[in-house]
Amino acid sequence: METPSVLTQGAAQQRGPMVPEKPVQDQSERKPERRRPGRRPGRRTQEDQEEETVIRSVVSFTPDPLPARYYDKDTTRPVSFYLSSLEELLAWTPLMEDGFNVALEPLERRQPPLSSPRPRTLLCHDMMGGYLEDRFIQGSEVQNPYSFYHWQYIDIFVYFSHHTVTVPPVCWTNAAHRHGVCVLGTFITEWQDGGRLCESFLAGDARSYQAVADRLVQMAQFFRFDGWLINIENPLSPAAVGNTPSFLRYLTTQLHQQVPGGLVLWYDSVVQSGQLKWQDELNEQNRVFFDSCDGFFTNYNWREDHLRRMVAQAGERLADVYVGVDVFARSNVVGGRFDTDKSLELIRKHGFSAALFAPGWVYECLDKSDFFQNQDRFWSLLERFLPTHSICSLPFVTSFCLGLGTRRVCYGKEQAVGPWYHPSAQETQPLFGEHKLAGDGGGWVKAHCCLADAWHGGGSLLLRGQIPPEVGNVAVRLFSLLVPAPPKLFLSMVYKFEGPTDVQVALELTTGDAGSCHVGSVSVLNETGSRHSPRPLRVPPTKLARWVGRCGQQLSGGWIQRCYEVSLHGCLLQDLLVSFSRPPGSREEKSFVCRLGEIQVVDANSLLVPLPRVKNVTISQLRWVPLISGSEGLPARLLLSCTLHWSFLLPQARCFRIHCWARTGSSSATEEAPGTEKPVFLGLAFANQYRVVDLAVEAVRFGQDGRVEFLVEPVPREGFLVPQAEWARAALVYSAPQ
């Protein structure tokens, strides 16, 4: 029988996240295989056996040193970071810990793309100095955190702070990229210190500013965000301002080469003489900077006269001028707060893009208990000036989770109770708002996010509506799509009604003609698109039964799953709708409250491709802390922190769920007690590594071994559960010091 490989603690600590290695085997420490709780003897495959690593450690209360920049000093939780000086920027090179900050999500395709000439919308996130709860890469426990979820309306997300090099926290990059929104960091210099910093790299020869630009490009490329807002808010010497356009051109050229779709934007502050003199417009005094990069972000104190003058200045690049709007309405500005639509109306009238600065005003300045209502109100007032974007790729799966909640739920089963905040876990969000029927009939459907119940994650989508007597149904468009349909499409909807009702719910599609569109055997040749109500499946398709075995069934928590299989040819998927209809023969007005837990739109053939295995799980960077004292002054309980690494093809993963089992016993024990106990859920990982923090385990006496087994569960892009037998494992066997 094969036995698991064994790593010494020291060997494991040498392992980095980016280049997986085969486990180091130590023949002297090989142990007989142990059966896992809940697993029948003899059921493990050869591949299962190869995937388990066992690491031995003697408990020591002298922790491995951790780089302060990357970990919270009190808890050792991994954190996102910024750089405070040019020296730090030039000295930065990727370390093992930087792997936590690499975005898992690629920038999803969407329509219209950023490169189209229509006006765009930029959101500049500035909140209380930045790096608040969003700095905790693996999430945190916080009541009433800030969340942004109207992604379909924006094109660019800028993370802003007053640190010299603001690297966007990876959670924001993951959430934005999932929605097709590009993410920029901020390079800022201010006051006298900023002036000295600029002199040090802009006033000399080209090598100085090229070195800075190269490092900024390297950071964007490595961490997988999309570019930089350059914000110089201090006077520049003639030499420094003379080199600034060259710096911008070099930075922009290099970024375009290394980061597809990358952007460099310039903020309206310094003019070509070197004076710090905000113009509130693009003009001859600052045009040289606009001509040297991808776009220009104006200051906020403009009037319509400024916009009129800028039309001639911008020429064919109207959309590259981002007119600044301070949502806090500070100083002498147009609009702001709940009058921001007045600003947008003028900006769009003249064909410019908009830069909304600090829309977190609705969170910072208003009652946090009404945050969702206030945020929905703010964006609904702007909706007519914000074109909707379309999703352009499959699989498309969402549980509507906002990346926060009051408890965690996994497919209808509660995993943990208590507040949590993890923006990387935010799922694709729908089009919020109200849909009203044409005419005076009074039919409507409203969509709201809601934390009161969840099928998966921390929340669900609440749909309230009314069907008037004279119509048979009402529908709401939740997602705009622009996807060439695969030959066979699998769709699923998980839902439940609040209270008894005889209203029926269905998932509907609209398709356009991408050549000669056939749905099933019916030809569709309508230029405006055709709407389809596919028939639900009573049993899952035979080939897909492994993944979708619960179609049409009542699920945990009162949820119901409805599945559809649609054969398509030459079609373009355009819209995804949910329709509510009255029962046949009914004529009275019907009200309903329906909760959506999940929607899936998947190429059915993709589910037939085997999912790769997680491999080479290792354990390193151990920290032990005594928790509870027992007899003779020895600890009875310990807190364990450690770092897990593994290898996996990241483009095929939505994320990873991390679990553990903990056991203690005699070192002579070769088997764990069989049973059906379930592993404990620890958290979500959006990289090939995870930091376990303060896991409580039993202390052991001399002659005993403690054992903690960690399990890494991959979550495929299609969103289905992977059987536990296919998770990867690594065990830590620990003993008391001599």
VOGU-3710 file (C-alpha; in Angstrom, 3 decimals, decimal comma):
1> metpsvltqg> 0,000/0,000/0,000  1,187/3,506/-0,838  1,832/5,820/2,107  1,562/9,595/2,312  4,653/11,680/1,739  6,117/13,507/4,717  7,574/17,012/4,852  9,622/18,361/7,667  8,527/21,786/8,849  11,741/23,346/7,613
11> aaqqrgpmvp> 11,326/21,975/4,108  7,779/23,251/3,890  8,829/26,762/4,839  10,951/27,072/1,724  7,939/26,647/-0,516  6,552/29,612/-2,459  3,104/30,048/-3,945  4,005/30,741/-7,545  6,105/27,683/-8,486  4,632/24,473/-7,019
21> ekpvqdqser> 7,090/21,707/-6,278  6,800/18,028/-5,542  6,680/17,239/-1,806  10,000/16,434/-0,200  9,918/12,864/1,059  11,641/11,877/4,267  11,818/8,080/4,330  12,582/7,999/8,056  9,250/9,631/8,917  6,893/7,737/6,620
31> kperrrpgrr> 3,834/6,505/8,507  1,127/4,016/7,618  -1,863/5,579/5,922  -4,725/6,569/8,199  -8,349/6,306/7,208  -10,243/9,551/7,138  -13,458/10,107/9,100  -16,433/9,504/6,894  -14,409/7,615/4,236  -14,825/3,896/3,739
41> pgrrtqedqe> -11,644/1,804/3,923  -10,263/0,853/0,577  -12,040/3,579/-1,364  -9,039/5,860/-1,824  -7,560/5,930/-5,297  -3,889/5,986/-6,253  -4,228/9,713/-7,037  -5,785/10,371/-3,618  -2,795/8,779/-1,910  -0,301/10,827/-3,892
51> eetvirsvvs> -2,059/14,039/-2,922  -1,698/13,802/0,847  1,274/15,375/2,570  2,105/14,837/6,242  4,245/17,391/8,052  5,695/16,830/11,522  6,244/19,678/13,970  7,342/20,015/17,566  5,273/22,691/19,289  7,310/25,830/19,858
61> ftpdplpary> 6,110/29,150/21,203  8,782/30,994/19,207  6,917/31,799/15,976  8,392/31,919/12,499  9,073/35,562/11,590  6,574/37,089/9,140  7,176/40,213/7,008  5,248/43,033/8,702  4,066/44,583/5,433  2,016/41,524/4,504
71> ydkdttrpvs> 0,477/40,431/7,809  -1,562/42,011/10,569  0,863/42,239/13,484  -1,676/41,063/16,073  -3,339/38,170/14,302  -0,994/37,297/11,370  -3,940/37,614/8,979  -2,682/38,513/5,464  -3,363/42,128/4,506  -3,225/44,269/1,386
81> fylssleell> -0,579/46,968/1,511  0,542/50,332/0,171  3,977/51,914/-0,249  4,873/55,213/1,404  7,989/56,236/-0,474  9,833/56,038/-3,752  12,516/53,962/-2,064  9,939/51,313/-1,117  8,606/51,268/-4,673  12,019/50,858/-6,280
91> awtplmedgf> 12,994/48,180/-3,742  9,824/46,119/-4,232  10,246/42,647/-5,716  7,667/39,842/-5,493  7,903/37,664/-2,395  6,011/34,534/-1,413  3,605/36,684/0,621  2,734/38,788/-2,431  0,819/35,789/-3,747  -2,034/36,637/-1,370
101> nvaleplerr> -2,500/39,951/-3,198  -2,625/38,562/-6,741  -6,155/38,823/-8,155  -7,728/35,482/-9,002  -10,322/36,979/-11,328  -9,276/37,935/-14,866  -10,947/40,995/-16,351  -14,196/39,613/-17,802  -15,230/40,710/-21,271  -18,283/42,959/-21,515
111> qpplssprpr> -20,112/45,096/-24,027  -19,664/47,881/-24,823  -15,917/47,514/-24,168  -13,826/50,213/-22,565  -12,275/50,962/-25,944  -15,585/52,027/-27,486  -15,951/55,791/-28,057  -19,106/56,247/-25,968  -18,886/58,159/-22,650  -17,679/56,104/-19,685
121> tllchdmmgg> -18,184/56,186/-15,944  -15,308/56,075/-13,458  -15,816/55,482/-9,747  -13,042/56,831/-7,506  -13,291/55,072/-4,152  -12,018/57,356/-1,401  -13,098/56,338/2,077  -11,567/57,488/5,356  -7,978/57,082/4,186  -8,454/53,628/2,652
131> yledrfiqgs> -7,196/50,200/3,744  -9,942/49,721/6,315  -11,681/46,347/6,666  -11,044/45,810/2,951  -7,343/45,320/3,690  -7,978/41,867/5,210  -7,483/39,618/2,202  -9,288/36,615/3,683  -12,148/38,692/5,064  -13,065/39,945/8,523
141> evqnpysfyh> -15,894/40,005/11,028  -17,480/43,438/10,892  -20,990/44,786/11,367  -22,531/46,916/8,586  -19,523/47,202/6,228  -19,475/49,259/3,023  -20,294/47,406/-0,170  -20,549/48,509/-3,784  -22,714/46,433/-6,109  -23,933/48,600/-9,030
151> wqyidifvyf> -21,076/47,394/-11,225  -23,106/47,203/-14,461  -23,131/51,002/-14,591  -19,409/51,725/-14,294  -16,335/51,124/-16,449  -13,366/51,971/-14,216  -12,783/51,615/-10,468  -9,970/53,696/-8,924  -8,806/52,888/-5,406  -7,648/56,203/-3,937
161> shhtvtvppv> -5,669/57,025/-0,836  -3,016/59,549/0,177  -0,211/56,984/0,345  2,432/57,425/-2,340  1,706/54,112/-4,064  -1,849/52,915/-3,489  -2,033/49,267/-4,526  -5,734/48,347/-4,818  -6,706/45,750/-2,192  -7,076/42,481/-4,052
171> cwtnaahrhg> -10,685/42,058/-2,889  -11,719/45,073/-4,974  -9,865/43,806/-8,040  -11,564/40,417/-7,776  -15,038/41,931/-7,412  -14,536/44,506/-10,177  -12,965/42,072/-12,643  -15,812/39,608/-12,107  -18,091/42,356/-13,440  -15,776/43,399/-16,298
181> vcvlgtfite> -14,667/46,636/-14,590  -10,997/47,606/-14,795  -9,155/48,662/-11,618  -6,549/51,412/-11,181  -4,238/52,174/-8,299  -3,103/55,701/-7,429  0,380/57,209/-7,566  0,181/60,469/-5,606  2,637/63,129/-4,452  1,599/66,035/-2,207
191> wqdggrlces> 2,963/69,053/-0,349  6,672/69,650/0,225  7,512/65,971/0,641  5,828/65,299/-2,674  7,841/68,036/-4,320  11,094/66,503/-3,090  9,983/63,050/-4,244  9,151/64,349/-7,728  12,499/66,130/-7,994  14,286/62,888/-7,170
201> flagdarsyq> 12,891/60,991/-10,172  11,551/63,597/-12,631  14,271/66,283/-12,624  17,113/63,981/-13,708  17,738/61,837/-16,757  15,314/59,403/-18,411  16,642/56,409/-16,495  15,229/57,778/-13,229  11,625/58,194/-14,327  11,763/55,038/-16,443
211> avadrlvqma> 12,788/53,025/-13,367  9,742/54,333/-11,483  7,439/53,651/-14,447  8,865/50,141/-14,886  8,149/49,299/-11,262  4,586/50,660/-11,465  3,977/48,521/-14,547  5,508/45,490/-12,853  3,189/45,889/-9,856  0,077/46,188/-12,026
221> qffrfdgwli> 1,128/43,174/-14,068  2,038/41,022/-11,058  -1,011/41,845/-8,920  -3,276/41,753/-11,996  -4,899/45,157/-11,781  -5,142/47,452/-14,780  -3,179/50,676/-14,395  -2,703/53,945/-12,556  -4,179/57,338/-11,780  -1,242/59,773/-11,627
231> nienplspaa> -2,007/62,551/-9,132  0,823/65,084/-8,658  -0,420/67,771/-6,263  2,695/69,812/-5,650  4,624/72,341/-7,726  7,268/70,989/-10,093  10,558/72,560/-11,100  11,085/73,388/-14,787  13,254/70,294/-15,169  10,721/68,014/-13,468
241> vgntpsflry> 7,664/69,305/-15,328  9,625/69,143/-18,577  10,136/65,394/-18,073  6,593/64,668/-16,859  5,049/64,163/-20,349  7,904/61,797/-21,223  7,319/59,902/-17,968  3,601/59,585/-18,781  4,265/58,458/-22,367  6,800/55,862/-21,248
251> lttqlhqqvp> 4,537/54,579/-18,450  1,540/54,364/-20,810  3,490/52,587/-23,560  5,004/50,043/-21,193  1,691/49,399/-19,457  -0,099/48,784/-22,764  2,572/46,237/-23,679  2,443/44,346/-20,382  -1,196/44,770/-19,269  -3,766/44,305/-22,057
261> gglvlwydsv> -6,402/47,016/-21,794  -4,324/48,913/-19,223  -4,938/52,610/-18,540  -2,944/55,601/-17,312  -5,005/58,650/-16,278  -3,771/62,117/-15,241  -5,459/64,266/-12,607  -5,990/67,980/-13,271  -3,558/69,646/-10,846  -0,169/70,776/-12,168
271> vqsgqlkwqd> 0,000/72,876/-15,344  2,772/72,856/-17,935  4,616/75,714/-16,208  5,023/73,510/-13,122  2,571/75,506/-10,984  0,034/73,662/-8,853  -3,029/75,290/-10,358  -6,247/73,298/-10,757  -8,051/74,226/-13,969  -11,382/72,389/-13,617
281> elneqnrvff> -11,120/71,685/-17,331  -8,850/70,462/-20,087  -7,136/73,452/-21,719  -3,868/74,606/-23,259  -2,210/74,812/-19,842  -2,567/71,086/-19,109  -3,206/69,560/-22,514  0,364/68,268/-22,799  -0,359/65,721/-20,043  -3,620/64,607/-21,680
291> dscdgfftny> -1,749/64,055/-24,947  0,773/61,825/-23,134  -1,568/59,233/-21,565  -4,987/57,565/-21,840  -7,208/60,095/-20,121  -7,684/63,250/-18,068  -9,578/63,468/-14,733  -10,715/67,057/-14,165  -10,957/68,853/-10,848  -14,469/69,351/-9,485
301> nwredhlrrm> -15,281/73,097/-9,490  -16,397/73,317/-13,108  -19,398/75,032/-14,663  -21,081/74,346/-17,985  -18,851/76,958/-19,636  -15,863/74,742/-18,825  -17,566/71,810/-20,542  -18,361/73,841/-23,645  -14,738/74,970/-23,984  -13,454/71,430/-23,523
311> vaqagerlad> -15,379/70,033/-26,487  -12,968/71,698/-28,925  -9,921/70,816/-26,780  -10,791/67,104/-26,597  -11,632/66,711/-30,290  -12,148/63,022/-31,059  -11,140/62,082/-27,503  -14,268/63,346/-25,711  -14,664/60,022/-23,902  -11,077/60,260/-22,576
321> vyvgvdvfar> -12,001/63,341/-20,522  -13,401/62,229/-17,149  -15,218/65,195/-15,625  -14,811/65,069/-11,853  -17,894/65,038/-9,603  -17,379/65,301/-5,833  -20,311/63,352/-4,415  -19,720/65,026/-1,028  -20,484/68,366/-2,800  -17,551/70,155/-1,162
331> snvvggrfdt> -16,598/73,633/-2,376  -18,263/75,268/-5,378  -19,578/72,330/-7,400  -22,563/71,385/-9,544  -24,773/68,740/-7,953  -23,338/66,108/-5,639  -25,075/64,014/-2,972  -28,600/63,103/-4,125  -28,326/65,854/-6,771  -25,436/64,107/-8,544
341> dkslelirkh> -27,790/63,506/-11,474  -27,595/67,263/-12,198  -23,849/66,900/-12,703  -24,273/63,825/-14,909  -26,902/65,508/-17,035  -24,526/68,325/-18,023  -21,528/66,014/-18,486  -23,430/63,681/-20,802  -25,015/66,606/-22,661  -21,545/67,501/-23,932
351> gfsaalfapg> -20,436/63,899/-24,538  -17,848/63,512/-21,761  -17,071/60,654/-19,427  -17,754/61,129/-15,708  -15,513/60,516/-12,689  -17,609/60,083/-9,517  -15,377/60,833/-6,545  -16,282/59,262/-3,175  -19,780/57,867/-3,810  -19,274/56,177/-0,434
361> wvyecldksd> -20,889/59,384/0,859  -24,104/57,373/1,188  -22,300/55,153/3,722  -20,127/57,698/5,522  -22,669/60,462/6,045  -26,070/58,775/6,199  -27,574/56,260/8,602  -25,806/52,938/8,080  -28,954/51,016/8,914  -30,461/52,464/5,705
371> ffqnqdrfws> -27,346/51,974/3,611  -28,804/49,630/0,979  -31,870/51,826/0,437  -29,726/54,977/0,195  -27,243/53,402/-2,201  -30,031/52,072/-4,423  -31,642/55,524/-4,418  -28,350/57,235/-5,332  -27,693/54,998/-8,351  -31,322/54,907/-9,488
381> llerflpths> -31,207/58,712/-9,849  -28,198/58,336/-12,171  -29,463/55,323/-14,087  -30,674/57,236/-17,166  -27,127/58,564/-17,719  -25,396/55,207/-17,185  -25,619/52,700/-20,044  -25,960/49,097/-18,931  -23,134/46,702/-19,742  -23,658/43,187/-21,062
391> icslpfvtsf> -22,011/39,964/-19,908  -20,012/38,361/-22,724  -18,804/34,980/-21,486  -19,956/31,670/-20,031  -20,214/30,073/-17,563  -22,341/32,689/-15,866  -23,155/31,763/-12,279  -24,283/33,934/-9,383  -25,770/33,453/-5,933  -26,259/37,260/-5,618
401> clglgtrrvc> -23,965/37,283/-2,560  -22,625/40,779/-1,760  -19,484/39,416/-0,120  -20,921/40,017/3,345  -23,664/38,771/5,623  -24,845/37,964/9,115  -24,140/34,244/8,581  -22,524/31,987/5,996  -24,578/29,466/4,040  -23,302/26,782/1,657
411> ygkeqavgpw> -25,955/25,424/-0,672  -28,762/25,806/1,822  -26,797/24,575/4,845  -25,599/26,998/7,487  -21,824/26,996/7,912  -21,256/29,791/10,419  -23,250/32,399/12,323  -22,009/35,947/12,831  -21,156/38,973/10,692  -18,585/38,561/7,939
421> yhpsaqetqp> -17,131/40,727/5,172  -15,143/39,340/2,244  -15,509/41,439/-0,946  -13,651/38,859/-3,058  -16,653/36,594/-2,427  -19,094/39,041/-4,013  -20,950/37,331/-6,852  -22,067/38,928/-10,106  -24,784/41,438/-9,300  -27,984/41,993/-11,325
431> lfgehklagd> -29,670/45,126/-12,574  -31,384/46,562/-9,527  -34,414/48,784/-9,589  -38,070/48,628/-10,577  -39,666/47,332/-13,758  -43,155/48,644/-14,515  -45,579/47,405/-17,142  -46,442/49,833/-19,900  -49,777/51,591/-19,497  -51,796/52,228/-16,374
441> gggwvkahcc> -52,307/48,627/-15,297  -50,064/48,917/-12,281  -47,991/45,747/-12,742  -44,435/45,951/-11,428  -41,425/44,025/-10,106  -38,730/45,468/-7,817  -35,316/43,882/-7,202  -33,459/44,373/-3,892  -30,413/42,798/-2,285  -31,280/41,136/1,027
451> ladawhgggs> -29,248/39,595/3,855  -32,188/37,991/5,667  -31,848/34,629/3,924  -29,393/32,938/1,585  -29,048/29,796/-0,476  -25,301/30,247/-0,892  -23,092/32,939/0,612  -24,536/35,733/2,726  -27,626/36,978/0,939  -30,066/36,585/-1,918
461> lllrgqippe> -32,049/38,664/-4,379  -35,514/39,703/-3,221  -38,106/40,212/-5,958  -41,357/41,875/-4,927  -44,118/42,434/-7,424  -47,724/42,735/-8,417  -49,650/41,172/-11,313  -52,723/43,263/-12,208  -56,015/41,535/-13,148  -55,795/42,333/-16,861
471> vgnvavrlfs> -52,370/40,726/-17,565  -51,134/37,186/-17,232  -47,575/37,842/-16,082  -44,905/40,367/-15,187  -41,171/39,943/-15,787  -37,966/41,641/-14,777  -34,690/41,666/-16,735  -31,919/40,769/-14,312  -28,941/40,491/-16,653  -28,016/41,789/-20,063
481> llvpappklf> -26,014/39,261/-22,091  -24,196/39,324/-25,398  -22,905/35,771/-25,720  -22,794/33,481/-28,774  -24,797/30,540/-27,504  -23,244/27,072/-27,340  -25,177/24,233/-29,048  -26,588/23,078/-25,724  -27,231/25,365/-22,786  -27,868/24,284/-19,208
491> lsmvykfegp> -29,742/26,736/-16,978  -30,689/26,511/-13,338  -32,626/28,711/-10,921  -32,865/28,247/-7,150  -35,763/30,139/-5,582  -38,445/30,193/-2,923  -41,548/32,251/-2,288  -42,147/34,037/0,982  -45,455/32,721/2,254  -48,050/30,591/0,440
501> tdvqvalelt> -48,831/31,616/-3,147  -50,160/30,169/-6,388  -48,014/32,522/-8,507  -45,678/30,639/-10,852  -42,052/31,649/-11,523  -39,950/30,858/-14,612  -36,559/31,672/-16,080  -36,718/33,231/-19,559  -34,194/34,058/-22,284  -34,130/36,412/-25,211
511> tgdagschvg> -32,012/35,513/-28,234  -30,877/37,460/-31,234  -29,900/36,258/-34,680  -26,217/35,484/-35,000  -26,626/34,078/-38,502  -29,598/31,734/-38,564  -30,851/31,212/-35,020  -32,643/27,982/-34,124  -34,007/27,253/-30,663  -34,675/23,539/-30,562
521> svsvlnetgs> -36,119/22,878/-34,007  -37,744/26,318/-34,362  -36,094/28,892/-36,605  -35,813/32,409/-35,135  -35,183/35,222/-37,614  -36,412/38,264/-35,734  -33,997/41,211/-35,732  -35,373/42,556/-32,449  -34,773/39,274/-30,644  -37,101/36,526/-29,526
531> rhsprplrvp> -38,158/35,613/-26,009  -38,235/31,998/-24,898  -39,693/30,237/-21,883  -37,885/26,885/-21,820  -39,688/23,934/-20,267  -38,273/22,852/-16,881  -36,658/19,425/-16,650  -38,308/16,882/-14,382  -35,118/14,863/-14,071  -31,554/15,972/-14,729
541> ptklarwvgr> -29,907/15,151/-18,075  -28,253/11,752/-17,812  -24,802/13,016/-18,804  -24,958/15,854/-16,283  -26,485/13,931/-13,377  -23,236/14,045/-11,404  -23,533/17,838/-11,173  -27,250/18,519/-11,351  -28,893/15,608/-9,573  -31,363/17,782/-7,650
551> cgqqlsggwi> -33,329/19,340/-10,505  -36,967/19,939/-9,620  -36,446/18,938/-5,996  -37,166/20,658/-2,710  -33,776/21,588/-1,222  -32,503/22,582/2,234  -34,187/25,610/3,775  -37,287/25,433/1,604  -35,431/26,306/-1,612  -36,452/24,788/-4,948
561> qrcyevslhg> -34,160/24,176/-7,916  -35,536/24,380/-11,426  -33,352/23,261/-14,351  -33,567/23,775/-18,087  -31,718/22,388/-21,089  -31,961/24,348/-24,348  -30,602/23,353/-27,762  -29,482/26,378/-29,765  -27,877/27,004/-33,130  -26,574/30,314/-34,458
571> cllqdllvsf> -28,075/32,331/-31,601  -26,884/35,244/-29,526  -27,998/35,225/-25,889  -29,286/38,708/-25,057  -31,243/38,876/-21,801  -31,966/36,779/-18,770  -35,355/37,443/-17,214  -37,476/36,081/-14,399  -41,193/35,952/-15,131  -44,075/35,672/-12,640
581> srppgsreek> -47,474/34,503/-13,850  -50,920/34,003/-12,365  -52,461/30,497/-12,342  -54,718/29,639/-15,323  -58,244/30,942/-14,860  -57,336/33,427/-12,129  -58,415/37,048/-12,607  -57,734/38,831/-9,323  -54,685/40,965/-8,595  -51,734/38,936/-7,356
591> sfvcrlgeiq> -48,879/40,142/-5,134  -45,769/38,073/-4,505  -42,419/38,084/-2,721  -39,871/35,708/-4,237  -36,289/35,121/-3,210  -33,680/34,060/-5,782  -30,773/32,058/-4,393  -28,807/31,220/-7,528  -28,841/31,380/-11,318  -26,574/29,356/-13,598
601> vvdansllvp> -26,085/29,643/-17,354  -23,553/27,053/-18,474  -22,354/25,471/-21,701  -23,595/21,922/-21,040  -20,565/20,393/-22,785  -18,178/22,144/-20,378  -19,581/20,007/-17,565  -18,309/16,872/-19,288  -14,669/18,005/-19,052  -12,887/16,555/-15,996
611> lprvknvtis> -11,942/19,095/-13,346  -8,213/19,179/-12,495  -7,123/18,135/-9,024  -5,644/20,355/-6,341  -2,081/19,101/-5,797  0,960/19,549/-3,567  -0,680/20,970/-0,448  1,989/22,128/2,005  1,983/23,684/5,481  4,463/26,335/6,612
621> qlrwvplisg> 4,980/29,445/8,799  3,630/27,867/11,985  2,728/29,876/15,055  1,631/28,266/18,343  0,003/30,196/21,193  -1,057/28,614/24,530  -4,780/29,192/25,079  -5,938/27,472/28,267  -3,741/26,293/31,127  -4,309/22,777/32,429
631> seglparlll> -2,774/20,822/35,298  0,886/21,294/36,195  0,900/24,633/34,380  0,832/22,989/30,967  -1,517/24,336/28,290  -4,645/22,274/27,659  -5,504/24,065/24,415  -3,374/25,707/21,745  -4,012/28,221/18,996  -2,412/27,226/15,701
641> sctlhwsfll> -1,709/29,594/12,819  -0,064/28,364/9,615  0,040/28,935/5,863  -1,239/26,426/3,303  0,007/26,399/-0,282  -1,130/24,225/-3,177  -1,063/24,089/-6,962  -4,097/24,327/-9,241  -4,956/25,777/-12,654  -6,412/29,042/-11,357
651> pqarcfrihc> -8,391/29,956/-14,512  -10,602/26,947/-13,745  -11,424/27,974/-10,148  -13,953/30,425/-8,750  -12,302/30,039/-5,355  -11,327/27,382/-2,809  -13,057/26,383/0,415  -10,702/25,460/3,230  -11,726/22,930/5,905  -10,038/21,035/8,734
661> wartgsssat> -10,272/18,069/11,062  -8,397/18,107/14,381  -7,668/14,985/16,473  -5,331/13,974/19,269  -4,281/10,573/20,518  -1,474/8,130/21,228  1,393/8,101/18,787  0,827/4,370/18,353  -2,651/4,946/16,912  -2,757/4,145/13,210
671> eeapgtekpv> -6,421/4,787/12,575  -8,832/7,541/13,271  -12,255/6,607/14,512  -14,593/6,016/11,595  -17,702/8,132/11,490  -19,706/10,590/9,527  -18,464/13,779/11,174  -17,975/16,658/8,769  -14,864/18,790/8,477  -14,985/22,298/9,938
681> flglafanqy> -15,192/25,134/7,406  -12,369/27,650/7,923  -12,772/30,147/5,089  -12,457/30,998/1,419  -9,257/31,398/-0,581  -8,960/33,336/-3,835  -5,363/32,307/-4,475  -3,313/29,114/-4,268  -2,630/29,819/-0,600  -4,490/30,410/2,645
691> rvvdlaveav> -3,462/31,578/6,109  -5,084/29,580/8,920  -5,317/31,929/11,924  -5,803/30,958/15,581  -7,289/27,512/15,065  -8,003/25,993/18,497  -6,510/22,493/18,891  -5,881/20,184/21,822  -2,467/20,288/23,461  -0,622/16,963/23,690
701> rfgqdgrvef> 1,507/15,390/26,406  4,824/13,652/25,963  4,420/10,475/23,944  1,269/11,664/22,235  0,721/13,105/18,784  -1,834/15,680/17,793  -3,068/15,714/14,250  -4,729/18,449/12,222  -5,820/17,649/8,702  -6,509/20,447/6,237
711> lvepvpregf> -8,713/19,969/3,195  -8,721/22,167/0,080  -11,984/22,053/-1,872  -11,872/23,564/-5,373  -14,950/25,458/-6,548  -15,212/25,237/-10,350  -16,231/28,190/-12,502  -19,550/26,455/-13,155  -20,289/26,619/-9,434  -21,069/22,970/-8,674
721> lvpqaewara> -20,013/21,020/-5,608  -16,929/18,827/-6,014  -17,274/15,524/-4,092  -15,260/15,426/-0,882  -13,292/12,405/-2,133  -11,738/14,740/-4,736  -10,524/17,407/-2,308  -6,813/17,663/-1,554  -5,426/17,103/1,932  -2,394/17,786/4,064
731> alvysapq> -1,892/16,756/7,685  0,137/18,368/10,444  1,262/15,929/13,139  2,542/17,782/16,196  4,130/16,716/19,452  5,077/18,327/22,768  8,623/19,670/23,173  11,109/17,416/24,946
//
